[in-house]
């Protein structure tokens, strides 16, 4: 009898779904309820809003580690939203796994969808994915509406006087700041309209059902400390300081914080921190205008650099055993936590490309696997900057001396000893290569 009642209830729910139109808010890089542009637009549509997150098998299938912290972070962010939505609105985020096109085919069969709203994503795969979903929905007469949310300015918002994209950061940042300060700051109070959500608690999808496991990692808080932002220009270069940086990267990557609110705070508290956020947008607009950078150098002449690409050296670098303490500490921190201090990122990247003469794309891929805050535009842009192959890159002849960097930014060896307990013992390896030799070799290769 109970089975019959359950089937009858399911049939009633499906019938009700088909009779009453809903607006779907497809969440991707915007896992928050506050100041969410697409969510705000969906909640104003006049239809109940179904929140949707798709665990895209195309993306998940490329992840080699089944305890990937980023997958766990997504689950934790969704669960945080769901706790509030269940308690206050009898609602929640519908989580489904599969290819987005197939998921929407299923949703179109289960719901009467009036429109699909989402925030824009500028990565090449995302653009192709969204185009396919848009075409699918168009065949059914369903509008697909995208909104700017993860950046302040995008696409053609900031161009040169000649109408071309900027490829040098400094003039871009000046134009960005001018446009920001003369414009009106707009926020989207989506959190005030959550009564318009669809009052239906969806079934729970566990992380194990996606083929992954929760590593039990403690993620950084989503709220940046004002004091850390205010002193950022004086503390950001010292990796031993636990509160020298905000660790907002992962929250910006998955949209658990509003870029608009963070930029406003930065504009009031610290220009150096604000300019780091502008670098993020600079690399995003480079990726948008020049998508070929995902495959090779922005400056194509650097495709001719003759790399050594020694696999044994690469293995030593990956595992923090090069004999250069600051490089090794950074790589060990990355492997253990998914985080690496920004100053150390530059040093480790310079060491790989200039000392070991290993193609920057090898390092870019390694960071893509390990970084908790991995972002394609920033990762690609920063690796090309260090390697000297990108737009507005560091000159090819700029080669960090790891020993000198250590003296300047970790003079008491607090950071390196935190990650290399065997430092100064026979267990710690000798340098894999001499700095003077490596520097001269790199200069010769790049010069050719």
N, C-alpha and C positions, 0 to 999 in steps of 0.2 A: 504493500500500500504506500509506504513512504517513498519508494522509487517512482511510483506513478505520480505522486504529488510533486516530487522534484522535477520530473519531466514536464508536468503541466506548468509549474512555476517558470521554468526556463522558456517554455513556449510563450507564456504571457509577456515575459521580459523582452524577448526578441520581437514580438508583435508590437509592443510599446515603443521599442527602439525605432522600428521602421515607420511608425506613425508620426513621431515627433522629431523634427530635424535638430541636429546638433552641429556645433562648430568644433572642429578638432584643433587643438593647440598642440602642435608637434614640437616637443622640447628636444633640444640637441645640446648646444653649448650654452644653455641658459637655465641651469638647474636651480631656479629660485622662484619665489612667488612675489618678491618685491621688485618694483621698478623694472618689470619685464615687458618690453614693448609689444611683442607678439601676443602675449597673454592679455595685456590690457586691451588690445584691439579685438581679440576674440571675445573677451568678456563684455564688450560694447556691441556685439553683433546682434543681440536680441534673442539668441538661441542659447540653451544650456551648453556649457563648454566641457568637452571631453579632453582631459590631459593625457597625452600619449608620449611614451618614450620607447624607441625601438633599439634593441641590442642588435645592431647590424652585423650579420654573420660575415659580411665582406671585411669588416674591420676586425672583428674578434678573431677571424681565421688567420689573420696576419700576426697575431700575438703568440709568441713562442712559449712564454712562461705562464703557467696556469695559476700562479699566485700573483698575477699582475695587479699592482697596487692601484692602478688607474681604474680598473674594472671595479675593485672594491670601493674606491672613492665614489664612483657613480652610484653604486648601490647605497652607500651611506647617505649621500646627498638626497636621493629619492626617498629613502626611509625617513629622513628628517622632515621633508615636505609632507609625506604621508601621515606622519604622526599628528601633525596639525590639521591636515585635511580630514582625516577620519574623525577626530574629536570634535572639531568645530563645524564641519560642513557636510558630514556624511558622504565624503568624496575621496578621491585618490588618483594617483597617476597609474594609468593602464600601461604595464610593461609587457612588451611582446618581443620575441626573438625571431629573426629571419631577415630576408631581403626586403627593403622598404617597399618596393613595388608589390610584392606578394602580400605584405602586411596590409597595404591599402586596398588591395583586391578583397581581402577578407573583411575589412572594416566596412567597405561599401556594401557587402552582402548582409552585414549585421546591423548597420545603422543607416539612417537617412542623413547623409552628411550635407550640410548646407554650404560649408566652406572649410578650407584647411588653412590655418595661420601658422607661420613659423618665422624665426629670426634667421637672417642671412648667414651663410657660411661661405668663406671665400677660397677654401682650398679646392684644388682641381677635382678631386674625387667627389667632394660635396656638391660642387656645381653640376657635375654630370649626373649624380644621384638625384638631385632636386629637379633637374630638367626632365628626367624620366618620369618621376612622380607627377610633375606638373602635366605632362602629356597624357598620362594615364587618367588623371582627374578631369582633364579637359574633355576627354572622350565621353565622360559621364556628365559633363556639364557642371562640374564642381570647381569653383574658383580656388586658386592656389596663391595665397598672399604672403609675401615676404617683407620683413621689416629690418631696418638697421638697429642693431642692439649691442653687439660686442665691441664696437668702436665708437668713438665720437665722430670721426670723419672716415669716409670710405670711397672706393671707386674713383669717381671724378670730382669729389668734393674739394680736393686741393690739387691744383695744377699750376704749372709755371705760366708766365705771361704769354708764352707761345701756345698754351693749351696742351702741354705735354706733362707726363708724370715726372715728379722729382726723382732723381737718382742720387742725390747728395743730401745727407741728413740735415745739415745745418740750415740751409735755406728752407727746406721742408718744415723744420721745427719752427722757424720764424713765421712762416705762413700759417702754420697750424695754430700757434699761439695768438696771432693777430685775429684769425677767424674765430677762435674760441672766445677771446675777450670782448670782441665787439658783438657777438651773437647772443641770443637768448638761450639760457640753459633750460632744457626741457626734460622733465621727468615723467614717468608713466606710473601712476599710483594703482597698479594692478592689485596690490594687497588689500585695497579698500573695496574691491568689487567681487570678492571670492564667493559671495552668495549666489552668483550667476553660474557657478560650476554645476555640472551634471551631478545630481545627488544619487550616486551609485558607487559603492565601494568595489573596485575591481579585484580579481584574484591576485594573489601575491606570487611573483616570480622570484625564486631563490637564485643566489649566485651559483650554486651547484648545478642548477638546471641549464645554465649557460655554458657549463664545462669548465668553470673557474672555481677558485677557492679563496676564501678570505684569509689573508696573511696575518690578520690581527694587528694591523699597523695603526699607530696614533697619528692622525692627520693634523696639520697646523690649523688653528682656528680661523674662521672666515672673516673675523673682524680685525683689521690692521690697527695697531696701537698708534694713537696720535703722536706719542712721544718718540716712537721709532721713526715715523715719517719725518717729524720735525728735525731730528738729528741725523737723518739719512746721509747727507753730504759728508758728515764727519766720521761715520761709522761703517759705511758700505764696503770699504776695501779690506776690512780686517776679519778674516774668516773665523777666528777664535771667538769673536763676540756672538753669543747666542741670540741676542736681540739687536744685532746690527742691521738686519734687513727684515722686511715684513713677511716674507714667504707667501706672498699673495699669488705667486705664479700659477699654482694649481687651481686656485679659485677663479682666476681670470680665464684659465684654459677651459674650465667647465661651466663658467658663468654662475658660480654660487655667490659671487658678489657683483654688484652693478658697477660697470666701468664709469658711468656718469657720476655716481656718488663718490667713487674713489678719486676720480680726476678732480672733482670739486674740492675734496679735502686736500689733495696734493697741491692744488693751486693756491690754497690758503696757508699751507704749512711749509712746503719745501719745493723749490724750483728744480733741484737736482732729481728728486723723486718723480716730479711731473715729467721731466724730460725722458726718464726711463720708460714711462708709459707712452710717450710720443714715439720713442724708438720702436715700441711694439706695433704701433699703427703704421710707422714708416715701412717696416718689413712686410706688413700685411698688404699695403698698397703696391709694393714691389712684386709680391707674389701674384696679386690680381692682374697687374699689367704685363708681367713677364713670367708666365707660368713655366717657361722652359728651365727656370733656375732649379726646379726640383730634380732635373736630370743631369745638369752640368753647370759649369761656371757662368756667372752673369757676363763676365768679360771673356768671350769665347777663345781669345788667344791663349788663355791659361789652360786650355785643354791639352796644350803641348808640353806641360811640365812633365819631366821624366821622373816619376815616383819610384821609390825603392819597393814599397809595398811588401815588406818582409813580414810574413805571417807570425813568426816567433816574436818579433818586436811588438807587433800589434797585440798579441796575447799578453805579453808582459805589461803593456800599457793598460789594457782592459782590466787587469787584475791588480794594478797598483804595485808592480814589482820592477820598476825601471831603475831604481837606485837614486832617483831624484825625489826627496821627501815630500815637497809640496805637490808635485804631480801625483805621487802615489797616494797621499792622503786624500786628495780630491777624488780619485777614482775609487778608493775604498769607501768613502762616504757615499758616493753615487750608488755603488753596488749594494750597500747596506740599507740606504734610506730612500733612494730615488731623488735625492736633493744634492746639489752641489752649489757652493757659493759662487756668485757671478765672477768675481776676480779670479777664482781658481779655475772656473770654466775657460777663461781666456788663456790661462797659463797651460792647462792640460791640452787644449786644442792647439796652441802654438807649438808645444813640444811634439805632438803627434805629426803635425804637418811640416814643421821646419827642422826639428832635430832628427826625427825618424824618417822624414820624407815619405810619409804614408798619406795617400789620397784623402783629402778632407771628407769625401763621401763615406769612407769607412767609419770615421769618427762620428759623422752626422748620424749614420745608421745605429751606431752603438748608443748614442745619447737618445735616439728615438725609442730604443728598446727599454732604456732604464729610467729616463727622467719622468718623475711624477708630473711635472708641469710641461711635458713635451707639447710643443706647438710647432707645426710645420714651418710657418713663416719665420718665426723667431729663431728656431734651430737652424734652418737653412741659412738665414741671413747672417747669423752670428758666426757660423762655421766659415762661410765665404768671406766674412769680414776679416777673421783671423788669418785665413789662408791667403788673403790678398787677391782673391779671384772675384769678389763681389762688387756690387755698386758701392761707392763711397767706402771702399775697403781700406784697412790698414795697409800701408805700403808693403810691397812684397819683401823689402829688405828689413822690415821691423821684426825682430826675433827676440822674444822674451828670454832673459837669462833666469832660469828657475831659482838659482841660488841667490841672486840679487833680489828677486821678488820676495823670497822667503825672508831675507833680512829686513825688507821694508814693511811687509805686511803680516809677518808672523815672527817677530824678532825673538820672542821668548819660547818659540816652538810649542806653544800651547795647542795649536790646531793640529800640527803634524803628529805630536805625541798622543793626541786623542785617538788617532787612527792608525798610528804605527808604533805599537808598544815595544816592538823589537828594535827600534831605532838605536843605533850605537852598539849593537851586538853583532856577532858573526852571522846571525840569522838574516840580517838585513842585507840585500844584495848590493854589490858595487854598481856604479852607474853603467847603464847599458851602452852608453856612448859618451864621448867627451864633448863638452860644450863648444870649445874652440873649433874642433874639427867639424862638428855638426853645423855650426853657424856658417863656416866657410863653404861647406858643401852645399848648403841650402842657397847661399848667395850665388854660387856658380850655376846651379841648376835653374834658378829663377831668371838669372841674367841671360842664359842661353835662350 
